[in-house]
Amino acid sequence: MFRDDVPVFGFALVILAGVVVIMLLRSVSQPPSPIGQASAAPLPERQAQLTVATYRSVGVEAGHRLPCDGPGASQEGPASTEPVRRAAVCRIPNPPNRISIPVTYDVEPHGIAANIQLAPGTPACFAPVIEETVRAWRYCPKKVRGEPQWRYDEGTILTFVRTD
């Protein structure tokens, strides 16, 4: 009984699949409706006005004392070896006259900064200057039973003022 219907059923499925494909192709190739055209009008272009601003650091001066803590550490840490010398040149919209940037870092047992991270949203133009400065300083490592260890999540804030 069903054996005779198998070819007819298969033929009907092929026809149905063909109709579905044709309907899909027609719906894709039709032009958009007038409502879609009205909402697709181009918006006027607004470009942010970028201003070139030059900044110099005022947050850390030559000979700045870096804090030391932990057993066996003195109240005053070593003097920084390098002041911030290089200026940051930024091309940003509406540059502020003064900007303070929080920086976090870890201190290796040798007193060298590692894993330097700037606060989220910091303009990228400050990154090279800050990283160069923080790496140039030497810090007091944490001491455990007289042995230097890593210090994690240390931080400072560098302040820059606009010079132009």
PyMOL commands that set and color helices and strands:
alter all, ss='L'
color gray80, all
select helices_A, chain A and resi 6-29+34-39+124-136
alter helices_A, ss='H'
color red, helices_A
select strands_A, chain A and resi 50-57+88-93+98-107+113-118+142-144+147-149+151-162
alter strands_A, ss='S'
color yellow, strands_A
deselect
rebuild
show_as cartoon
